[in-house]
Amino acid sequence: MLRRGPFRSLLRNPRCLLPQPELSVAGPACLSSGGLVVVAEPPRPSFPLHPPRLCCPSPETAVMSARLPASSPPRWQLLLSLLLLGAAPGPRRSAAFYLPGLAPVNFCEEEKKSDECKAEIELFVNRLDSVESVLPYEYTAFDFCQASEGKRPSENLGQVLFGERIEPSPYKFTFNKEETCKLVCTKTYHTEKAEDKQKLEFLKKSMLLNYQHHWIVDNMPVTWCYDVEDGQRFCNPGFPIGCYITDKGHAKDACVINSEFHERDTFYIFNHVDIKIYYHVVETGSMGARLVAAKLEPKSFKHTHIDKTDCSGPPMDISNKASGEIRIAYTYSVSFQEDKNIRWASRWDYILESMPHTHIQWFSIMNSLVIVLFLSGMVAMIMLRTLHKDIARYNQMDSTEDAQEEFGWKLVHGDIFRPPRKGMLLSVFLGSGTQILIMTFVTLFFACLGFLSPANRGALMTCAVVLWVLLGTPAGYVAARFYKSFGGEKWKTNVLLTSFLCPGIVFADFFIMNLILWGEGSSASIPFGTLVAILALWFCISVPLTFIGAYFGFKKNAIEHPVRTNQIPRQIPEQSFYTKPLPGIIMGGILPFGCIFIQLFFILNSIWSHQMYYMFGFLFLVFIILVITCSEATILLCYFHLCAEDYHWQWRSFLTSGFTAVYFLIYAIHYFFSKLQITGTASTILYFGYTMIMVLIFFLFTGTIGFFACFWFVTKIYSVVKVD
């Protein structure tokens, strides 16, 4: 039974659980486990279904939520019919569209292989990482067995930015051909030689920090499944290099799995793996079988006869004070088993089903959502009733005496649209925030449709970066439009700051972090060529698009306001503690943060604890609720300040919802000290460096939502009152 230690971060994300037959029933509205997007005629499931835990809308819900107008053109009606048809149950044979690169691969025995049916199964190795260190390393950085030949898979931009380095491995299998204790290679270390000693010390340090292998078979992670607390079984998409017994006899990390690991101040290396590959025979007209799972069990053997390895005997121990010659033989065994219950489209499910405490997490998330929705409804109802009475009262004031007795937010109608201080900076923030807002919405939308599944490695980051680059036009347009409405005339400065200020801060932070990774020799460091490519995307595509957007923004007339601005500013009366800017800003970020902090835990787990994030449908729902909550909280506080005759709403509305990012930072600090086991100065600097990038992006994102909501609210209420 594995307990706390490196396995303390076993908490994973509840998934979109829908019935998963041979081809996914999830349809276009939910992420499919195998990368399936649209299913024309899915068959009936042939295995027992679990109780559904929906986090993506059903196809019907997704279609109805679009709220198409009654006079929809025929193409919309056709699309609606196709989507509903794609979700309808049908006969056994099915037709489906797969994402590029994620189509199933058929395997068969050596004597039956053909162009459409492969016999050789390739095993690829990815970078090694640890929950105790932010620094991942390439497989080639360790002195493991290397592939003599093999083509390295091409990596997309997202994989490079995330530090994934996929290499061919020396482990080669033939479908349905079992191997027992096959020797891969032997590594010999002479402790008197400086080079060998350095390699051995690096291996020991990696075992001490619990670095994990990540192997890939048929684009599917090779998992290590073991029992955890409460009698549950957990499948980890990785397995450790080895483990360590302290000088006091305490078994660290994976050393608890074997009672033979008992020597003090000794490292035990897992130099043997038992690999079991599960396959499903294709029942349609296609030949061969499809791989549906790959599991392994790491073991340690001290091979006394390397010429005749038998995988028996004592474990391979390396004393911390060992000297002389040390030989490590790496071996593996592979077996195959047919599994008729697992279909190719649902082959990732067994990893997700192993997540412990799923039900508890799910109900806590739902509870949080219900509370947030209830509070949002209450805020909206109070605002509508109060405003309705105010507007009715103001519009009934006909006499001069009544006008002299005006009070509340109507008094500041002559100053409400007065340009704010530092209007240049605010307009630049609004442009960058608009860029991030649209990028986030589109990325999450495509992720929920299934285009950015974990099986499509690096697709999420690639999509986000490409969208950000292409969305320079709305950024420049919004920045120019508001800067002109603020009375600004330095349009060149405005467009240059929009193009370079916020992206420049992010890139500078990112470049400093990359220098640290370069110095540490980590695989997460971005190659120089990729940095040049990112700069080329920024300068050659994003900046020109920003200039185009700014050109059209400045060309249009300034935004027309419903009331005129007085020449002399009105004096703001003394404010009470609750209507002063700072308390309102601090209070404004609490409610939006309350609706995201549970999802924030899962996202931070996926980034820093190397866990898969699969809940894109639910994340999209939380994103929508965050937008609504930021808007309503900002509007409510803006209304209170206007009633107190404080008309400086522009910066306050941006900072009120933007203050959610400060709570994000506080939570990230708490997460670092309470949940992570990160050690080392470089790893700590990297954690907080990357966290600051996320906080800045989140600040611009939420602040822009608050400003737009408040701008709409102020324009609306002052356009419906009679002003002489």
C-alpha positions in Angstrom: 0.0 0.0 0.0 1.6 3.2 -1.1 1.0 6.1 1.2 2.1 9.7 1.5 5.4 10.9 0.0 5.8 11.5 -3.7 2.3 10.0 -4.1 0.6 12.6 -2.0 -0.5 14.4 -5.2 -2.7 11.6 -6.3 -5.7 13.9 -6.5 -6.8 14.2 -10.1 -9.5 15.8 -12.0 -13.0 14.3 -12.5 -13.5 13.7 -16.1 -16.3 14.1 -18.6 -17.8 10.7 -18.1 -20.2 9.7 -20.8 -21.0 6.2 -22.1 -18.0 5.1 -24.1 -18.6 2.4 -26.7 -16.4 1.5 -29.6 -16.8 5.0 -30.9 -17.5 7.8 -28.4 -21.1 8.8 -27.7 -19.9 12.1 -26.5 -20.4 13.6 -30.0 -19.2 17.1 -30.9 -20.0 18.6 -27.5 -17.5 16.8 -25.3 -13.9 15.7 -25.3 -13.5 12.1 -26.3 -10.8 9.9 -24.7 -9.2 8.9 -27.9 -9.4 12.1 -29.8 -12.8 11.4 -31.5 -14.6 14.4 -32.6 -17.8 13.6 -34.5 -19.6 10.2 -34.6 -22.1 9.6 -37.2 -23.8 6.4 -35.9 -22.3 5.2 -32.6 -23.1 1.7 -31.6 -24.6 0.6 -28.3 -22.2 0.1 -25.4 -21.2 -3.5 -24.7 -20.0 -3.0 -21.1 -21.6 -1.8 -17.9 -21.7 2.0 -17.6 -20.8 4.0 -14.6 -23.2 6.6 -13.2 -22.7 9.7 -15.5 -20.8 12.7 -14.2 -21.4 15.3 -16.9 -18.9 18.1 -17.2 -19.5 18.8 -20.9 -22.9 19.6 -22.3 -24.6 17.0 -24.4 -24.9 17.7 -28.1 -28.6 18.6 -27.7 -27.8 21.1 -24.9 -24.9 22.6 -26.9 -27.1 23.1 -29.9 -30.0 24.5 -28.0 -27.8 26.9 -26.0 -26.8 28.6 -29.2 -30.3 30.1 -29.4 -30.5 30.3 -33.1 -33.0 33.0 -34.3 -36.4 31.8 -35.6 -35.4 32.9 -39.1 -32.3 30.8 -39.3 -31.0 30.3 -42.8 -31.2 26.8 -44.3 -27.5 26.1 -43.6 -28.0 26.5 -39.9 -31.0 24.2 -40.1 -28.8 21.7 -42.0 -26.1 22.0 -39.4 -28.5 21.5 -36.6 -29.9 18.4 -38.2 -26.4 17.0 -38.8 -25.4 17.5 -35.2 -28.6 15.9 -33.8 -28.1 13.0 -36.3 -24.6 12.6 -35.1 -25.8 12.2 -31.6 -28.5 9.7 -32.4 -28.0 6.0 -31.6 -27.7 3.7 -34.6 -26.6 0.3 -35.8 -23.3 -1.4 -35.1 -21.2 -0.2 -38.0 -20.0 3.3 -37.6 -18.4 6.1 -39.5 -16.3 8.7 -37.7 -14.0 11.6 -38.3 -10.7 11.6 -36.3 -8.4 14.5 -35.4 -5.3 14.7 -37.6 -2.6 12.3 -36.2 -5.0 10.6 -33.8 -6.6 8.0 -36.1 -6.3 4.4 -34.8 -3.4 2.2 -35.8 -4.0 -1.5 -36.5 -1.4 -4.1 -35.4 -1.1 -7.8 -36.3 1.4 -10.7 -36.1 4.6 -10.7 -38.0 3.4 -13.0 -40.7 0.3 -11.0 -41.3 1.7 -7.5 -41.5 0.9 -5.2 -44.4 0.8 -1.5 -45.2 -2.4 -1.2 -43.2 -1.4 -3.4 -40.4 1.9 -3.0 -38.5 3.7 -5.7 -36.6 6.4 -3.7 -34.8 5.3 -1.7 -31.8 7.5 1.3 -31.1 8.1 2.6 -27.5 9.0 6.2 -27.2 10.5 7.9 -24.2 9.6 11.4 -23.0 11.4 13.8 -20.7 11.7 12.8 -17.0 10.2 15.1 -14.3 9.7 15.2 -10.6 7.2 16.7 -8.2 10.1 17.8 -6.0 11.8 19.8 -8.8 10.5 22.1 -11.6 13.4 21.0 -13.8 12.6 18.3 -16.3 15.5 16.5 -18.1 15.7 14.8 -21.5 16.0 11.0 -21.5 19.4 11.4 -23.1 20.6 13.4 -20.2 20.7 10.2 -18.1 23.0 7.2 -18.7 20.2 4.9 -19.7 20.1 2.5 -22.7 20.0 4.6 -25.9 18.3 3.7 -29.2 20.8 2.8 -31.9 18.5 4.1 -34.6 15.0 5.5 -34.9 13.3 8.6 -36.1 12.5 11.2 -33.5 8.8 12.4 -33.7 8.3 16.0 -34.7 7.2 18.2 -31.9 4.8 21.1 -32.2 5.2 24.5 -30.5 3.2 23.6 -27.5 5.3 20.5 -26.8 8.5 22.5 -27.0 7.2 25.2 -24.7 6.1 22.6 -22.2 9.5 20.9 -22.3 8.4 17.7 -23.9 11.3 15.9 -25.7 10.1 12.6 -27.2 12.9 10.2 -28.3 13.0 6.7 -29.8 13.9 4.0 -27.3 15.8 0.7 -27.5 12.7 -1.2 -26.4 11.1 -2.8 -29.5 8.2 -5.2 -29.5 6.5 -7.4 -32.1 2.7 -7.7 -31.7 1.6 -10.8 -29.8 5.2 -12.0 -29.4 6.1 -12.3 -25.8 9.6 -11.7 -24.4 10.9 -12.8 -21.0 13.8 -11.0 -19.2 15.3 -9.7 -22.5 18.6 -7.8 -22.1 18.6 -4.3 -23.5 22.1 -3.1 -22.5 24.6 -3.0 -19.6 26.1 0.1 -18.0 29.4 -0.1 -16.2 30.7 2.6 -13.8 34.2 2.9 -12.4 34.0 5.1 -9.4 37.7 6.0 -9.9 36.9 7.7 -13.2 35.6 11.2 -13.0 33.2 10.9 -15.9 31.6 7.6 -14.6 31.4 9.0 -11.1 29.6 12.1 -12.4 27.0 10.0 -14.3 26.4 7.8 -11.2 26.0 10.8 -8.9 23.5 12.3 -11.3 21.6 9.1 -11.3 21.6 9.0 -7.5 20.4 12.6 -7.2 17.5 11.8 -9.6 16.5 8.8 -7.5 16.7 11.0 -4.4 14.3 13.6 -6.0 12.1 10.8 -7.3 12.4 11.6 -11.1 9.8 9.7 -13.2 10.1 8.0 -16.6 7.3 8.8 -19.1 7.0 6.2 -21.8 4.6 6.2 -24.8 3.2 3.4 -26.8 0.9 4.1 -29.7 0.5 7.7 -28.5 -0.7 6.4 -25.2 1.1 6.7 -21.8 2.5 3.5 -20.3 1.0 3.5 -16.8 2.1 2.0 -13.5 -1.0 0.9 -11.6 -0.7 0.3 -7.8 -2.9 0.2 -4.8 -3.4 3.4 -2.7 -5.3 4.2 0.5 -8.9 3.2 0.9 -8.5 0.2 -1.3 -8.4 2.1 -4.5 -6.2 1.5 -7.5 -4.2 4.4 -9.0 -2.7 4.4 -12.5 0.2 6.8 -12.8 1.4 7.7 -16.4 5.0 7.3 -15.3 7.2 5.3 -13.0 10.3 6.2 -10.9 13.9 5.6 -11.8 14.5 4.2 -8.4 14.3 5.0 -4.7 16.4 5.5 -1.6 16.6 4.0 1.9 17.9 6.7 4.3 20.8 6.1 6.7 18.2 5.7 9.5 16.4 3.0 7.6 13.4 5.1 6.4 12.1 3.9 3.0 11.5 6.9 0.7 9.0 7.1 -2.1 8.7 3.8 -4.1 10.9 1.8 -1.8 7.8 1.0 0.2 6.7 -1.5 -2.5 9.3 -4.1 -1.7 10.3 -5.5 1.7 13.7 -6.5 0.2 14.6 -2.8 0.0 16.0 -2.5 3.5 19.7 -1.7 3.3 20.5 1.7 4.9 21.9 4.6 2.9 21.3 2.6 -0.3 19.8 3.4 -3.6 17.7 0.8 -5.4 17.3 1.3 -9.2 14.4 -0.1 -11.2 16.4 -1.8 -14.0 13.7 -4.2 -15.1 10.1 -3.6 -16.3 7.3 -6.1 -16.8 5.2 -4.6 -19.7 1.7 -5.8 -20.4 0.0 -4.6 -23.5 -3.8 -4.9 -23.9 -5.4 -5.0 -27.3 -8.9 -5.1 -28.8 -9.5 -7.1 -31.9 -11.3 -4.9 -34.5 -14.7 -6.3 -35.2 -15.4 -4.3 -38.4 -13.9 -5.0 -41.8 -10.4 -3.7 -40.7 -7.6 -6.1 -40.1 -5.7 -6.7 -36.9 -6.1 -5.3 -33.5 -5.8 -1.9 -31.7 -3.9 -1.2 -28.5 -6.1 -0.1 -25.7 -3.8 -0.1 -22.7 -0.1 -0.4 -21.8 0.8 -1.1 -18.2 4.1 -1.9 -16.5 5.5 -2.9 -13.2 9.0 -1.6 -12.3 11.3 -4.1 -10.6 14.9 -4.3 -9.5 17.2 -7.3 -10.0 20.9 -7.7 -9.5 21.7 -9.8 -12.6 24.7 -12.0 -11.6 24.9 -13.7 -15.0 24.5 -10.9 -17.6 24.9 -13.3 -20.5 21.9 -15.4 -19.2 19.6 -13.0 -17.5 16.8 -14.8 -15.5 15.3 -11.8 -13.6 15.5 -13.4 -10.2 17.6 -12.9 -7.1 18.2 -9.9 -4.9 17.4 -6.3 -5.9 20.0 -4.1 -7.7 21.3 -1.9 -4.8 23.9 0.9 -5.1 25.3 1.9 -1.7 25.9 5.6 -1.3 29.5 4.8 -0.3 30.1 2.2 -3.0 33.4 2.1 -4.7 35.0 0.1 -7.5 33.1 -1.3 -10.5 29.3 -1.1 -10.6 27.4 -2.9 -13.4 23.7 -2.3 -14.1 21.9 -4.5 -16.6 18.6 -3.2 -18.0 16.1 -5.8 -19.0 12.4 -6.1 -19.8 9.6 -8.6 -20.3 6.6 -8.0 -22.4 3.3 -9.9 -22.7 0.0 -9.4 -24.6 -3.6 -9.8 -23.5 -6.8 -9.3 -25.4 -9.4 -7.2 -23.7 -12.9 -7.2 -25.2 -14.4 -4.7 -22.8 -12.2 -1.7 -23.6 -12.7 0.0 -27.0 -10.2 2.2 -28.7 -12.2 5.4 -28.3 -12.3 4.9 -24.5 -8.8 3.6 -23.9 -7.8 6.5 -21.7 -10.7 5.9 -19.3 -8.9 3.5 -17.0 -6.4 6.2 -16.1 -9.1 8.7 -15.3 -11.3 6.2 -13.4 -8.4 5.6 -11.0 -8.6 9.1 -9.6 -9.3 8.8 -5.9 -11.9 11.0 -4.1 -13.6 11.9 -7.4 -17.1 12.0 -5.9 -16.1 14.3 -3.1 -14.4 16.7 -5.4 -17.3 16.7 -7.8 -19.9 17.5 -5.2 -17.7 20.3 -3.7 -17.3 21.9 -7.1 -21.1 21.7 -7.7 -21.7 23.2 -4.3 -19.4 26.1 -5.1 -21.1 26.7 -8.5 -24.6 26.7 -6.9 -23.5 29.3 -4.3 -21.9 31.5 -7.0 -24.9 31.3 -9.2 -27.3 32.1 -6.3 -25.2 35.1 -5.3 -25.0 36.3 -8.9 -28.8 36.0 -9.2 -29.3 38.0 -6.0 -27.0 40.7 -7.1 -28.7 41.0 -10.5 -32.1 41.2 -8.9 -31.2 43.8 -6.4 -29.5 45.9 -9.0 -32.5 45.8 -11.4 -35.1 46.7 -8.7 -33.0 49.5 -7.2 -32.1 51.0 -10.5 -35.7 50.9 -11.8 -36.8 52.9 -8.8 -34.0 55.5 -9.1 -34.6 56.0 -12.8 -38.4 56.4 -12.3 -37.8 58.9 -9.5 -35.3 61.0 -11.5 -37.5 61.1 -14.6 -40.5 62.4 -12.5 -38.6 65.5 -11.3 -40.0 68.3 -13.3 -39.7 71.4 -11.0 -36.5 73.4 -10.4 -36.9 72.7 -6.7 -36.8 69.0 -7.3 -33.8 69.4 -9.5 -32.0 71.3 -6.8 -32.7 68.4 -4.4 -31.1 65.8 -6.7 -29.0 63.2 -5.0 -27.2 60.0 -5.8 -25.7 59.0 -9.1 -27.5 61.5 -11.2 -25.6 64.4 -9.6 -22.4 63.3 -11.3 -23.8 63.1 -14.8 -21.6 66.0 -15.9 -18.4 64.2 -14.8 -19.1 60.5 -15.3 -17.4 60.4 -18.7 -14.5 62.6 -17.7 -11.2 61.1 -19.1 -9.3 59.1 -16.4 -5.8 59.8 -15.3 -3.2 57.6 -17.1 -5.7 57.0 -19.9 -2.9 55.8 -22.1 -2.0 52.9 -19.8 -5.6 52.0 -19.2 -6.3 51.8 -22.9 -3.2 49.6 -23.5 -4.3 47.3 -20.7 -7.8 47.1 -22.2 -6.4 46.2 -25.6 -4.1 43.4 -24.2 -7.0 42.2 -22.0 -9.3 41.9 -25.0 -6.7 39.8 -26.8 -6.4 37.4 -23.8 -10.2 37.3 -23.3 -11.0 36.2 -26.9 -8.0 33.8 -26.9 -9.2 32.1 -23.7 -12.8 31.8 -24.9 -11.8 30.3 -28.3 -9.2 27.9 -26.8 -11.6 26.6 -24.2 -14.4 26.2 -26.8 -12.2 24.1 -29.1 -10.9 22.1 -26.1 -14.5 21.3 -25.0 -15.2 20.1 -28.6 -12.3 17.6 -28.3 -9.8 19.2 -30.6 -7.3 19.8 -27.8 -7.4 16.5 -26.0 -4.4 15.2 -23.9 -3.9 12.6 -26.7 -3.1 15.5 -29.1 0.1 16.5 -27.2 0.9 20.2 -27.1 -2.2 21.2 -29.0 -3.6 23.3 -26.1 -0.5 25.6 -25.8 0.0 25.7 -29.6 -3.6 26.8 -30.1 -3.3 29.5 -27.4 -0.1 31.0 -28.8 -1.3 31.0 -32.4 -4.6 32.6 -31.4 -2.8 35.3 -29.3 -0.7 36.1 -32.3 -3.6 36.4 -34.7 -5.7 38.5 -32.3 -3.5 41.5 -32.5 -6.1 43.3 -34.6 -8.8 43.5 -31.9 -6.2 44.5 -29.3 -5.1 47.4 -31.4 -8.6 48.4 -32.2 -9.9 48.4 -28.6 -6.8 50.3 -27.3 -7.1 52.9 -30.0 -10.9 53.3 -29.7 -10.8 53.9 -25.9 -7.7 56.0 -26.1 -9.4 58.3 -28.6 -12.5 58.5 -26.4 -10.3 59.5 -23.5 -9.1 62.5 -25.5 -5.7 61.1 -26.3 -3.8 62.2 -29.4 -0.5 60.3 -29.2 -1.6 57.5 -31.3 1.9 56.3 -32.2 2.8 55.8 -28.6 -0.5 54.1 -27.9 -0.1 51.5 -30.7 3.6 50.8 -29.8 2.7 50.3 -26.1 -0.2 48.0 -27.0 2.2 45.9 -29.2 5.1 45.8 -26.8 4.3 46.6 -23.2 2.4 43.6 -21.8 3.9 41.0 -24.3 7.3 42.5 -23.6 6.9 42.0 -19.8 5.8 38.4 -20.4 8.6 37.6 -22.8 11.2 39.2 -20.5 10.1 37.1 -17.5 9.9 34.0 -19.8 13.5 34.7 -21.2 14.9 35.1 -17.6 13.3 31.7 -16.6 14.7 30.2 -19.8 18.2 31.4 -18.9 17.9 29.6 -15.6 16.8 26.4 -17.4 19.6 26.7 -19.8 22.1 27.0 -16.9 20.6 23.9 -15.3 20.6 21.9 -18.5 16.9 21.2 -18.3 14.8 19.9 -21.2 12.3 22.7 -20.4 14.7 25.3 -21.8 13.5 26.6 -25.1 16.0 26.1 -28.0 17.4 29.2 -29.6 15.6 28.5 -32.9 12.3 28.3 -31.1 12.9 31.6 -29.4 13.6 33.2 -32.8 10.4 31.7 -34.2 8.4 33.1 -31.3 10.0 36.5 -31.8 9.2 36.3 -35.5 5.5 35.5 -34.8 5.4 38.5 -32.4 7.2 41.0 -34.6 6.2 39.9 -38.1 2.5 38.9 -37.4 1.2 40.2 -34.1 2.7 43.7 -34.3 1.5 44.4 -37.9 -2.0 43.1 -37.0 -2.0 45.4 -33.9 -1.1 48.4 -36.2 -4.0 47.5 -38.6 -6.5 47.3 -35.7 -5.2 50.6 -34.3 -5.5 52.3 -37.7 -9.2 51.3 -37.9 -9.8 52.3 -34.3 -8.4 55.8 -34.7 -10.1 56.2 -38.0 -13.6 55.8 -36.4 -15.2 58.7 -34.5 -14.8 58.8 -30.8 -17.3 56.9 -28.7 -20.4 59.1 -28.2 -21.5 59.4 -24.6 -25.2 59.9 -23.6 -24.4 63.0 -21.5 -22.1 66.0 -21.9 -19.0 66.5 -19.7 -18.8 69.7 -17.7 -15.7 71.9 -18.1 -15.1 72.2 -14.3 -14.8 69.0 -12.4 -17.2 68.4 -9.6 -15.8 68.2 -6.1 -16.1 64.7 -4.6 -17.5 64.7 -1.1 -15.7 63.0 1.8 -16.2 59.2 1.5 -16.9 56.7 4.2 -14.6 53.8 4.7 -16.6 51.4 2.7 -16.9 53.7 -0.4 -13.2 54.5 -0.5 -11.4 53.0 -3.5 -9.1 50.5 -1.8 -11.7 48.7 0.4 -14.0 48.3 -2.6 -11.2 47.0 -4.8 -10.2 44.4 -2.2 -13.8 43.3 -1.7 -14.5 43.1 -5.4 -12.1 40.2 -6.1 -13.4 37.9 -3.4 -16.6 36.6 -5.2 -14.9 36.0 -8.6 -12.1 34.1 -6.8 -14.6 32.0 -4.9 -15.9 30.5 -8.2 -12.5 29.5 -9.6 -10.3 28.4 -6.6 -11.4 24.7 -6.8 -10.6 24.6 -10.6 -7.4 26.5 -9.8 -6.3 23.6 -7.6 -6.8 21.1 -10.5 -5.0 23.4 -13.0 -2.0 23.9 -10.7 -1.9 20.2 -10.1 -1.8 19.6 -13.8 1.1 22.1 -14.2 3.3 21.4 -11.2 2.3 17.9 -10.2 2.4 16.6 -13.8 -1.2 15.4 -13.8 -3.5 15.3 -16.8 -6.2 18.0 -17.1 -9.3 16.6 -18.7 -12.2 18.8 -17.5 -12.3 21.2 -20.3 -16.1 21.2 -20.5 -16.5 22.1 -16.8 -13.6 24.6 -17.1 -15.5 26.4 -19.9 -18.6 26.5 -17.7 -16.5 28.0 -14.8 -15.0 30.5 -17.3 -18.5 31.7 -18.2 -19.5 32.0 -14.6 -16.3 33.9 -13.8 -17.1 36.4 -16.5 -20.7 36.9 -15.1 -19.4 37.1 -11.5 -16.7 39.7 -12.3 -19.2 41.8 -14.3 -21.9 41.8 -11.6 -19.5 42.4 -8.7 -17.9 45.3 -10.5 -21.3 46.8 -11.5 -22.6 46.5 -7.9 -19.6 48.3 -6.4 -19.6 50.9 -9.2 -23.2 51.7 -8.4 -22.4 52.2 -4.7 -19.5 54.6 -5.5 -21.7 56.6 -8.0 -24.4 56.9 -5.3 -21.7 58.3 -3.0 -20.9 60.9 -5.8 -17.5 59.5 -6.7 -17.3 59.5 -10.5 -13.8 58.0 -10.9 -15.0 54.7 -12.1 -12.7 53.8 -15.0 -9.6 52.6 -13.1 -11.6 51.4 -10.2 -13.7 49.1 -12.3 -10.6 47.6 -13.9 -8.8 47.1 -10.6 -11.9 45.8 -8.8 -12.2 42.6 -10.8 -8.5 42.6 -11.6 -7.8 42.2 -7.9 -8.9 38.6 -8.3 -5.4 38.1 -9.7 -3.9 39.1 -6.3 -6.0 36.4 -4.6 -4.7 34.0 -7.3 -1.1 35.0 -6.3 -1.9 34.4 -2.6 -3.4 31.0 -3.4 -0.4 30.1 -5.5 2.0 30.9 -2.6 -0.2 28.8 -0.3 -0.2 26.0 -2.8 3.6 26.1 -3.1 4.2 25.7 0.7 1.3 23.3 1.5 0.9 21.0 -1.5 4.3 20.9 -3.3 7.5 19.3 -2.3 9.7 21.5 -4.5 13.3 21.9 -3.3 16.2 23.9 -4.6 16.7 27.6 -5.3 16.4 27.3 -9.1 13.1 25.4 -8.9 11.6 27.9 -6.5 12.6 30.9 -8.7 11.1 29.1 -11.7 7.8 28.4 -9.9 7.3 32.0 -8.9 8.6 33.4 -12.2 6.1 31.4 -14.2 3.4 32.2 -11.6 3.9 35.9 -12.1 3.3 35.4 -15.8 0.0 33.7 -15.1 -1.0 36.4 -12.5 -0.3 39.2 -15.0 -2.4 37.5 -17.7 -5.2 36.8 -15.3 -5.1 40.5 -14.1 -5.5 41.8 -17.6 -8.2 39.2 -18.4 -10.4 39.9 -15.3 -9.7 43.6 -15.3 -10.9 44.0 -18.9 -14.1 42.1 -18.0 -14.8 44.5 -15.1 -14.2 47.6 -17.2 -16.4 46.6 -20.1 -19.2 45.6 -17.8 -19.0 48.9 -15.9 -18.7 50.9 -19.1 -21.9 49.2 -20.4 -23.7 49.8 -17.1 -22.8 53.5 -16.9 -23.7 54.2 -20.5 -27.0 52.4 -20.0 -28.2 54.1 -16.9 -27.2 57.7 -18.0 -28.9 57.2 -21.4 -32.3 56.6 -19.8 -32.5 59.5 -17.4 -33.6 63.0 -18.4 -30.7 65.5 -18.1 -31.3 69.2 -18.7 
